[in-house]
Amino acid sequence: MKKYAMALLLITCLLVVYTPVHAQVDQPKPLEDFYAEYGYKSLDEAVKEFEQQMKMKVTLPKKLPSLTFTHVLARVDRVGGSEKLELNVEYLNEHVPENHFNVDIRPAENKLFIHEKRIIEQVRLKSGGKGVFVKVPGFHVFIFETEHWQYRLSMDQRVSDQFFPDELVEIANTVESH
């Protein structure tokens, strides 16, 4: 019986000693690395690239939603694989995934067609232009145009208790037209 108990004690000690050495815990990739795989980079880099390719200055909203974000990443994207470009800006919080705000900017001549059935409400902006709230599952979406650009602002609906869709209009009103 003593031999059996000693063998069991030895096996237990070996398992305790060697398990941490051999156990590998997969660490999740940093958010920047994950997004980099899809062409995202710093906001400044992406804006500079977009402006160079479009040969025109773009203005980002001066106001952001009243939520906390840990990351701002952006990319220049070819819409549907075409030659039409769009600037995608993502404001993210790696600890609170629902804190997710997007700003997508494309030239006005390549604007999105919005079917009337998808329009929830039209709103007049301070600039005199109009914007529309559009029905998109899971997001509050507001689309408006300036002289040269079409902007699509979207916010995750899971934060509806902390964020009101009218805040998208306030954000849109901070975009200056050139």
C-alpha positions in Angstrom: 0.0 0.0 0.0 2.9 2.3 0.8 4.4 1.7 -2.7 1.0 2.5 -4.3 0.7 5.8 -2.3 4.3 6.8 -3.1 3.7 6.1 -6.8 0.6 8.2 -6.8 2.4 11.0 -4.9 5.2 10.9 -7.5 2.9 11.0 -10.4 1.0 13.9 -8.9 4.2 15.8 -8.2 5.4 15.3 -11.8 2.0 16.5 -13.2 2.1 19.6 -11.0 5.8 20.4 -12.0 5.5 19.7 -15.7 2.0 20.8 -16.6 2.7 24.6 -16.5 5.8 24.0 -18.7 4.0 22.1 -21.3 0.6 23.9 -21.2 0.5 26.6 -23.9 -2.2 29.2 -23.5 -3.1 30.8 -26.8 -2.9 34.5 -26.5 -5.4 36.4 -28.7 -3.8 38.6 -31.4 -3.7 42.3 -30.6 -6.6 44.1 -32.2 -4.2 46.1 -34.4 -2.7 42.9 -35.8 -6.1 41.4 -36.5 -7.3 44.5 -38.4 -3.9 44.9 -40.2 -4.6 41.6 -41.9 -7.6 43.3 -43.6 -5.6 46.4 -44.6 -6.2 48.6 -41.6 -3.5 51.0 -40.5 -3.3 54.2 -38.5 -5.9 56.9 -39.2 -3.3 59.4 -40.3 -1.7 56.9 -42.8 -5.1 55.9 -44.3 -6.3 59.5 -44.6 -3.1 60.6 -46.3 -3.3 57.6 -48.7 -6.9 58.3 -49.5 -6.3 62.0 -50.1 -3.3 61.2 -52.4 -5.3 58.8 -54.4 -8.4 61.0 -54.6 -6.3 64.2 -55.1 -8.6 66.0 -52.8 -8.7 66.8 -49.0 -11.2 64.9 -46.8 -12.6 66.2 -43.5 -13.4 63.9 -40.6 -16.1 64.7 -38.1 -14.7 66.9 -35.2 -17.1 65.3 -32.7 -17.3 61.6 -31.8 -19.9 59.6 -29.9 -19.9 60.0 -26.2 -18.5 56.5 -25.7 -15.0 55.3 -24.9 -12.8 53.9 -27.7 -9.4 52.2 -27.3 -8.5 52.1 -31.0 -8.9 54.1 -34.2 -8.0 52.2 -37.3 -8.6 53.0 -41.0 -8.1 51.7 -44.5 -8.6 52.7 -48.1 -11.0 50.2 -49.6 -11.9 49.4 -53.2 -15.7 49.2 -53.2 -16.8 45.8 -54.5 -13.4 45.2 -56.1 -13.9 48.2 -58.4 -11.7 51.2 -59.0 -14.1 53.2 -56.7 -12.4 54.0 -53.4 -13.8 54.5 -49.9 -12.1 55.5 -46.7 -13.2 53.2 -43.8 -12.6 54.5 -40.2 -13.3 52.2 -37.3 -13.5 53.5 -33.7 -13.3 50.4 -31.4 -13.1 49.5 -27.8 -11.3 46.1 -27.3 -12.9 45.7 -23.9 -16.5 46.7 -24.8 -17.1 45.4 -28.4 -20.4 47.2 -28.7 -18.6 50.5 -28.5 -18.1 50.5 -32.3 -18.5 53.5 -34.5 -17.8 53.7 -38.2 -17.2 56.6 -40.6 -17.1 55.6 -44.2 -16.3 58.3 -46.8 -16.6 58.1 -50.6 -16.7 60.6 -53.5 -20.2 62.0 -54.0 -20.1 60.9 -57.6 -19.8 57.3 -56.4 -22.5 57.7 -53.7 -24.5 54.8 -52.4 -28.0 54.4 -53.8 -30.5 54.3 -50.9 -33.8 52.8 -51.7 -36.8 54.7 -50.3 -38.0 51.7 -48.3 -34.8 51.8 -46.3 -35.1 55.5 -45.3 -36.4 55.9 -41.8 -36.2 59.7 -41.5 -34.8 62.7 -43.4 -33.0 65.4 -41.4 -31.9 68.9 -42.3 -28.2 69.7 -41.4 -26.8 73.0 -40.3 -25.1 73.4 -43.7 -28.5 73.3 -45.3 -27.9 69.8 -46.7 -30.0 66.8 -46.0 -29.1 63.5 -44.3 -31.1 60.3 -43.9 -31.4 57.6 -41.3 -31.3 54.3 -43.0 -32.6 50.9 -41.8 -29.6 48.5 -41.4 -29.9 45.5 -39.0 -27.8 45.9 -35.9 -26.7 49.5 -36.6 -28.0 53.1 -36.4 -26.9 54.6 -39.8 -26.9 58.2 -40.9 -25.9 59.1 -44.5 -25.3 62.7 -45.7 -23.3 64.5 -48.4 -21.1 67.5 -48.6 -20.0 69.1 -51.9 -17.5 66.4 -52.7 -18.1 63.5 -50.4 -20.8 61.1 -49.1 -20.5 60.1 -45.4 -21.9 57.1 -43.8 -21.9 57.2 -40.0 -22.9 54.0 -38.1 -23.1 53.0 -34.5 -23.8 49.6 -33.0 -27.4 49.4 -31.8 -26.3 47.5 -28.6 -25.3 50.8 -27.1 -28.8 52.4 -27.5 -29.1 52.9 -23.7 -26.0 55.2 -23.8 -26.2 56.6 -27.3 -29.1 58.2 -29.1 -29.3 58.2 -32.9 -29.7 62.0 -33.0 -26.1 62.1 -31.9 -25.1 61.0 -35.4 -26.7 64.2 -36.7 -24.7 66.3 -34.2 -21.5 64.5 -35.4 -22.5 65.1 -39.1 -22.9 68.8 -38.3 -19.2 69.0 -37.3 -18.0 68.0 -40.8 -16.9 71.1 -42.7 -17.3 71.3 -46.4 -14.4 72.5 -48.5 
